[in-house]
């Protein structure tokens, strides 16, 4: 019992909070069989059944539910120890875990990470690509790029800029179907939108458009699939202006129209800000985003 792996507690918490091995595996960046095996190992080590298995997922037993709060307290202490230990590091080497959404991780950060690697050959970036915010307090990541300002007092936050969102289509599509000169001209065009949340539908309605006059050629919640569909000519879709300007085959539709402005916050835990590798990555990401998005009057909070 004294040799219990702390990582098993982290798995227990993730499964208990999500009620699903699949969701916990995605959150932890592990395979589902690994998560299932770790849950079984913990149950065997404690000699206590922690979950009831059923077709919809896993449900905490009464004993399992009673152990959730103590597990959180133990991991908070362990994570605090590692954060303080990380803060003592002065050499820019080792691993830094960075979390970002798909468009930021795939389209914006690679140039920044390549430059960091050239400058610091001993540095390894563990990139967590997840549209769900990583929990910095539980060390799911050392640094996160978020589209909202965190409220926790023990986090250091810097507003690196705002990403404007506009409408785009491939030049081939516009040459084939015509270029809208005003918002009303969007009716009759093919659109690329999201699937479950239907945020694009809401934006189009707010513009005063009749959705019955718009044909959605593709619906997907995956941003990269939307971007590829725009470039391939499936229709008109929304995308970050700073990303789409890199593609010569696309053209901004109604360039005077901005659908939204997404704030880009770079965040880390206050206890690791003196860690040389974490600080180096943090400063590089902030600088890179500001270069991509333009100057802002943002400061560390």
Buried (B, 14 or more C-beta within 10 A) or exposed (E): EEEEEEBBBBBBBBBBBBBBBEBBBBBBEBEBEEBBBBBEBBBEEBEEEBBEEEEEBBEBBEEBEEBBEEBBEBBEEBBBEEBEEBBEBEEBBBEBBBBBBBBBBBBBBEEBBEEBEEEBEEBEBEBBBBBEBBBBBBBBBBBBBBBEEBEEEEBBBBBBBBBBBBBBBBEBBBEEBEEBEEBEBBBEBBBBBBEEEBBBBEBBEEBEBEBEEBEBBBBBEEBBBBBBBBBBBBBBBBBBBBBBEEBEEBBBBBEEBEBEEBBBBBBBBBBBBBBBBBBBBBEBBBBBBBBBBEEBEBEEE
